[in-house]
C-alpha cells in the first residue's frame, strides 16, 4: 500500500494517515511491526524527522508503541480505535452535510434512506 501525499497538508500528517489506513486494511496487524523511521524516510525520500513526527502522532494517540531496540508496533485494539474515530469523522464530514442538504431540498427521511439504499446497491 503506497501512501498518497496530499500536497495541501503537511507531509507528517500524510505519513500518519497512511499508517492508519494500513492498520485498518490489515497490512500492519495488531501487535505487528510497522516500518522503521529510517525505512519510511528512505523509501519516500523525506527527512527522518518528518517521518518521526508522523509516527509519533500515532504513538501519542495510543495506536503504536515502542519496543526498545526492536521498533514500533501496532497496539492491541488499534484497529477498533481507528474504526471508532473514522466513524465519527465520517458522520461529521459526510452525514451531517448530506442530511443538511436533504433538508434544504425537502427530501423526507424515508426518501433519503431509500436513496442511500439505492447507493449501496449501485455497482461502481
C-alpha positions as CSV (number, residue, x, y, z in Angstrom):
1,X,0.0,0.0,0.0
2,X,1.7,3.2,-1.2
3,X,0.9,6.4,0.6
4,X,-0.7,9.3,-1.3
5,X,0.8,12.5,-0.2
6,X,-1.7,15.3,-0.1
7,X,0.1,18.5,-1.1
8,X,-2.5,20.5,0.9
9,X,-1.4,19.2,4.2
10,X,1.9,18.6,6.0
11,X,3.9,15.5,5.0
12,X,4.0,14.2,8.5
13,X,0.1,14.1,8.6
14,X,0.2,12.1,5.3
15,X,2.6,9.6,6.9
16,X,0.3,9.2,9.9
17,X,-2.8,8.9,7.7
18,X,-1.0,6.2,5.5
19,X,-0.1,4.2,8.6
20,X,-3.6,4.4,9.9
21,X,-5.0,3.3,6.6
22,X,-2.6,0.4,6.5
23,X,-3.6,-0.7,10.0
24,X,-7.3,-0.5,9.0
25,X,-6.5,-2.6,5.9
26,X,-4.7,-5.2,8.0
27,X,-1.4,-4.6,6.4
28,X,0.0,-3.9,9.8
29,X,-1.9,-6.1,12.2
30,X,-2.3,-5.5,15.9
31,X,1.0,-6.4,17.7
32,X,2.7,-6.4,14.3
33,X,5.7,-4.2,13.5
34,X,5.5,-1.2,11.3
35,X,8.4,0.1,9.1
36,X,11.1,2.0,10.9
37,X,11.6,5.7,10.7
38,X,14.7,5.0,8.5
39,X,12.8,2.7,6.2
40,X,10.0,5.3,5.8
41,X,12.3,8.2,5.2
42,X,14.5,6.4,2.7
43,X,11.6,4.8,0.8
44,X,9.8,8.1,0.4
45,X,12.8,10.3,0.2
46,X,12.0,12.5,3.2
47,X,13.7,13.9,6.2
48,X,13.7,11.3,9.1
49,X,12.4,14.0,11.4
50,X,9.3,14.3,9.3
51,X,8.7,10.6,9.3
52,X,9.3,10.5,13.1
53,X,6.8,13.3,13.6
54,X,4.1,11.3,11.7
55,X,4.8,8.1,13.6
56,X,4.9,9.9,17.0
57,X,1.4,11.2,16.3
58,X,0.2,7.6,16.3
59,X,2.3,6.8,19.4
60,X,0.7,9.8,21.2
61,X,-2.8,8.6,20.2
62,X,-2.1,5.1,21.5
63,X,-2.1,3.4,18.1
64,X,1.6,2.5,18.1
65,X,4.0,1.6,20.9
66,X,7.8,1.4,21.0
67,X,9.7,-1.8,21.9
68,X,13.1,-0.7,23.0
69,X,15.7,-1.9,20.4
70,X,13.1,-3.5,18.2
71,X,11.0,-0.7,16.7
72,X,7.4,0.4,16.6
73,X,4.4,-2.0,16.9
74,X,0.7,-1.7,16.5
75,X,-1.2,-1.5,19.8
76,X,-3.8,-4.2,20.6
77,X,-7.2,-2.6,19.9
78,X,-5.7,0.0,17.5
79,X,-8.0,-1.1,14.6
80,X,-11.2,-0.8,16.7
81,X,-10.0,2.6,18.0
82,X,-9.4,3.8,14.4
83,X,-12.7,2.5,13.2
84,X,-14.5,4.3,16.0
85,X,-12.6,7.5,15.2
86,X,-13.2,7.2,11.5
87,X,-17.0,6.5,12.1
88,X,-17.2,9.8,14.0
89,X,-15.2,11.6,11.2
90,X,-17.5,10.1,8.6
91,X,-20.6,11.3,10.4
92,X,-19.2,14.8,10.7
93,X,-17.7,15.0,7.2
94,X,-20.4,13.3,5.2
95,X,-23.6,12.5,7.0
96,X,-24.2,15.9,8.6
97,X,-23.7,17.7,5.3
98,X,-25.8,15.1,3.5
99,X,-28.7,15.5,5.9
100,X,-28.5,19.3,5.9
101,X,-28.6,19.3,2.1
102,X,-31.5,16.8,2.1
103,X,-33.4,19.1,4.5
104,X,-32.7,22.1,2.3
105,X,-34.1,20.1,-0.7
106,X,-37.0,18.9,1.3
107,X,-36.1,15.3,0.9
108,X,-38.0,13.3,3.5
109,X,-36.3,10.9,5.9
110,X,-37.8,7.8,4.2
111,X,-36.8,9.1,0.7
112,X,-33.2,9.8,1.9
113,X,-33.0,6.3,3.3
114,X,-34.2,4.9,0.0
115,X,-31.6,6.9,-1.9
116,X,-28.9,5.6,0.4
117,X,-30.0,2.0,-0.1
118,X,-30.0,2.5,-3.8
119,X,-26.5,3.9,-3.5
120,X,-25.4,0.7,-1.7
121,X,-26.9,-1.5,-4.5
122,X,-25.4,0.6,-7.3
123,X,-22.3,-1.0,-9.0
124,X,-19.5,1.4,-9.2
